[in-house]
């Protein structure tokens, strides 16, 4: 049976793009920016700590940023619309 796994996005800044192929073993590469020398990769959330630690130990990696999407409220726009409607009608 197909099981949906929780995944998380990493932004990995590199010194050179020559070694990008080596990063395939850590996760799924989604995007590579040749101009700004970074890539976006998706990994399983269960392997986050070990993968980030391993990536930071690589010589060609400058920095690894973990996506803050899990901590963000994805319904923010809906809450603001309700507050705007309540303010326009005079409700509190």
ROKE-966875 format. One record per residue (C-alpha): residue number from 1; residue in one letter; x, y, z. Coordinates in nm, 2 decimals, padded with zeros to 4 digits. Each point is the difference from the previous one (the first is absolute). Example, Ala and Ser with C-alpha at 12.3 -4.5 7.8 and 13.67 -1.06 7.14 Angstrom:
BEGIN
<1, 'a', <01.23, -00.45, 00.78>>
<2, 's', <00.14, 00.34, -00.07>>
END
This chain:
BEGIN
<1, 'x', <00.00, 00.00, 00.00>>
<2, 'x', <00.12, 00.35, -00.08>>
<3, 'x', <00.10, 00.20, 00.31>>
<4, 'x', <00.04, 00.37, 00.00>>
<5, 'x', <00.32, 00.10, 00.18>>
<6, 'x', <00.05, 00.34, 00.16>>
<7, 'x', <00.27, 00.19, -00.19>>
<8, 'x', <00.18, 00.32, 00.06>>
<9, 'x', <00.19, 00.25, -00.22>>
<10, 'x', <00.36, 00.09, 00.04>>
<11, 'x', <00.18, 00.29, -00.17>>
<12, 'x', <00.37, -00.09, -00.04>>
<13, 'x', <00.25, 00.27, -00.09>>
<14, 'x', <00.31, -00.14, -00.17>>
<15, 'x', <00.34, 00.14, -00.11>>
<16, 'x', <00.00, -00.17, -00.34>>
<17, 'x', <-00.27, -00.18, -00.20>>
<18, 'x', <00.24, -00.28, -00.10>>
<19, 'x', <-00.09, -00.22, 00.29>>
<20, 'x', <-00.38, 00.04, -00.03>>
<21, 'x', <-00.03, -00.36, -00.13>>
<22, 'x', <00.15, -00.13, 00.32>>
<23, 'x', <-00.29, 00.15, 00.20>>
<24, 'x', <-00.25, -00.22, -00.18>>
<25, 'x', <00.06, -00.28, 00.26>>
<26, 'x', <-00.14, 00.22, 00.28>>
<27, 'x', <-00.34, 00.08, -00.15>>
<28, 'x', <-00.19, 00.12, -00.30>>
<29, 'x', <00.14, 00.30, -00.17>>
<30, 'x', <-00.28, 00.23, -00.11>>
<31, 'x', <00.18, 00.32, -00.13>>
<32, 'x', <00.35, 00.11, -00.07>>
<33, 'x', <00.09, 00.37, -00.04>>
<34, 'x', <00.32, 00.03, -00.20>>
<35, 'x', <00.02, 00.38, 00.05>>
<36, 'x', <-00.04, 00.01, 00.38>>
<37, 'x', <00.16, -00.35, 00.06>>
<38, 'x', <-00.26, -00.16, 00.21>>
<39, 'x', <-00.24, -00.29, -00.03>>
<40, 'x', <-00.34, -00.10, 00.15>>
<41, 'x', <-00.02, -00.36, 00.12>>
<42, 'x', <-00.28, -00.20, 00.16>>
<43, 'x', <00.08, -00.27, 00.26>>
<44, 'x', <-00.20, -00.21, 00.24>>
<45, 'x', <-00.08, 00.18, 00.32>>
<46, 'x', <00.11, -00.29, 00.21>>
<47, 'x', <00.35, 00.03, -00.14>>
<48, 'x', <00.03, 00.37, 00.04>>
<49, 'x', <00.26, 00.02, 00.28>>
<50, 'x', <00.24, -00.26, -00.14>>
<51, 'x', <-00.03, 00.14, -00.35>>
<52, 'x', <00.07, 00.36, 00.10>>
<53, 'x', <00.29, -00.10, 00.21>>
<54, 'x', <00.15, -00.21, -00.29>>
<55, 'x', <-00.06, 00.29, -00.25>>
<56, 'x', <00.17, 00.25, 00.23>>
<57, 'x', <00.31, -00.22, 00.02>>
<58, 'x', <00.05, 00.00, -00.38>>
<59, 'x', <00.28, 00.23, -00.12>>
<60, 'x', <-00.20, 00.15, -00.29>>
<61, 'x', <-00.30, 00.10, 00.21>>
<62, 'x', <-00.01, 00.36, 00.13>>
<63, 'x', <-00.33, -00.01, 00.19>>
<64, 'x', <-00.32, -00.21, 00.04>>
<65, 'x', <-00.33, 00.17, 00.08>>
<66, 'x', <-00.30, -00.20, 00.11>>
<67, 'x', <-00.34, 00.12, -00.13>>
<68, 'x', <-00.21, 00.16, 00.27>>
<69, 'x', <-00.33, -00.10, -00.17>>
<70, 'x', <-00.10, -00.24, 00.28>>
<71, 'x', <00.00, 00.29, 00.25>>
<72, 'x', <-00.20, 00.24, -00.22>>
<73, 'x', <-00.38, 00.03, 00.03>>
<74, 'x', <-00.12, -00.09, -00.35>>
<75, 'x', <-00.35, 00.15, 00.07>>
<76, 'x', <00.13, 00.35, 00.07>>
<77, 'x', <-00.18, 00.16, -00.30>>
<78, 'x', <-00.33, -00.14, 00.10>>
<79, 'x', <00.03, 00.14, 00.36>>
<80, 'x', <00.09, 00.34, -00.14>>
<81, 'x', <-00.30, 00.00, -00.23>>
<82, 'x', <-00.23, -00.09, 00.29>>
<83, 'x', <00.15, 00.28, 00.22>>
<84, 'x', <-00.04, 00.25, -00.29>>
<85, 'x', <-00.37, -00.09, -00.04>>
<86, 'x', <-00.06, 00.03, 00.37>>
<87, 'x', <00.17, 00.34, 00.01>>
<88, 'x', <-00.20, 00.13, -00.29>>
<89, 'x', <-00.33, -00.11, 00.15>>
<90, 'x', <00.09, 00.13, 00.34>>
<91, 'x', <00.01, -00.34, 00.17>>
<92, 'x', <00.27, -00.09, 00.26>>
END
